[in-house]
Amino acid sequence: MATLTDIGLSAAINILVAIAFLIAFAILRLQPINDRVYFPKWYLKGVRSSPTCSGAFVRKFVNLNLSSYLRFLGWMPAALRMPEPELISHAGLDSVVYLRIYLIGLKLFVPMAILAFAVLVPINWTNTDTLKNSEVEFSNIDKLSISNIPLSSQR
């Protein structure tokens, strides 16, 4: 039976792993050796040249500009504000489709989550008799489920 502590620990682990992967992506994206992976269109257009052809040996593989590490997530707000035609030419059609799906998901999920927490959670939480009268073992998280509402209830 899952308790609130178990669910909180699971959520904390998932959030920390997601942040670690985001930071790893952001750091790998900044390295010159990965330019062809993250910016292939810039090479095709001639905007960038290969970092392995010029500069000091270490600079060919590692970005030594510390200021770029401080603003490593600065591309996210810029990508969300960029007009679609410019984003298609800059990052490709797949990026535009991904961002569109992501934004639609946010527009659907956020109002539903607000509704669930404002209406459904208090309705389920305030009914205490159903689970206590049943012979089933339950925890605090079960108070938020539909099993806490009795049959043919006005709720």
N, C-alpha and C positions, 0 to 999 in steps of 0.2 A: 504494500500500500504506500503510495507516494505521499509524502508530507510536504508542507510548504518549504521546509529546509532543503529537502531533496530537490525540489523544483528550482529553488533559488540557486543551489549549488550548480545544477545542470545549466541554468541560464548563465551564470557567471563564467563557467568553463567555456561555453559556446561563444560568449561575447569576447572573452580574452583570446580565443583561437582566431576569431574573425578579425580582431584588431591586429594580431600578430601577422596574419596573412596579408592584410592591407598594408602594413608597414613593410613587409618583405617585398611585396609588389612595388611599392613606391621607391624603395631603395634600389631594387634591381632595374627598375625603369630608368633611373638616373645614371646607370653605369654606361660608359661609352661602348663597351664590348657588346651590349645588348641593343644598340641603336637600330640595327637592321631588323630586329624582332619587333620592337615597339613603334618604329617610325619608318616602315617600308616605303610608304608613298613619298616621303621626303627625299629618299634616295632616288626614286624613279623620276621625280621632278627636278632633281639636281640641287635642291635646297641644302642638303647635307652631303658631306663627303665622309669617307671611311675614317674613323678615328685611329685605326691601326697604321695609317700611312704617314701621319705627322705627329710631332710633339715628342715629349719624353716617354720613356718606356712605360713608366707607371701610369701616366695619364692616358695611355691607350686602353687600359683595362679598368681603371678606378677613377671615379669622379672625385677630385680633391677640392672642389669648390664647396666649402662648408655652408655657404648661404643657400645653396640649392637644397640642402637637406632640411633646412629650417622651414622652407615653404614647399615641401614635397607633395602636399595635397592641394596646392593652389590651382591645379588644373580642373578640379571637380566643379567648383562654382562657375568657372569660365565655360566649361562644356555644357552646363545646364542652361546658361544664358545665351549661348551661341545660336544664331538662326540656323534652321535646318539645311538650307543650301550650302552655307559655309561649313557646317559640320560634315556634310556629305563629302565635300571636296577636301576637307582637312583629315577626317578620320575614317570615312567610308560609310556606306549605306547600312552595314550591320550595326555600327555604333548608334546611328540615328534610330533604327528599329529597337535596339536594346533600351535606349533612353526613353523612347516613347512608351514601351511596355512598362518600364520601371515607374515612370510618372503616372501612368494610368493605374497601376497597382497601388501607388501611394494615394491617389485621389479616391480610390475605392476603399482601401483598407482603413485609412485614418477616420473617416466618418463612421464606419461600422464599428471600429474599436471604441470610439467615444460613446456611441449608442450602447454598446454592450456594457461598458463600465458604468455608464450613467443610469441605465434602466434595468438591464437583465441581472447584473451582479447584485444590486440591492434587493431585488425581488427574490432571488434564490437564497440570499444570505439570511434574510429576515424570517424565513419559514424554518422553524427548528424542530417541529414535532415529527415530521415524516421520517427522517433518518433515525431519530431516537426510538420511535415506535417499531421500526423494522428490526429484523434479526440479523441484519448485515453489519459487519464491522466497517466503520467509516472514519475518515479523517477530516480535518478542516477544509481541505481542498474539495472534498465531495459536497460540501455545502453550496458550492458554486455551480454544481451540475444540475441538469434537469431532473435527476433522480430525487432531488430534495423537494420537488413540487408534487403534491398528492394528485391522484387521479380525479378527474372532473373538478378541478380547482378553478376558481375565477382568475387565478394568476396565470 
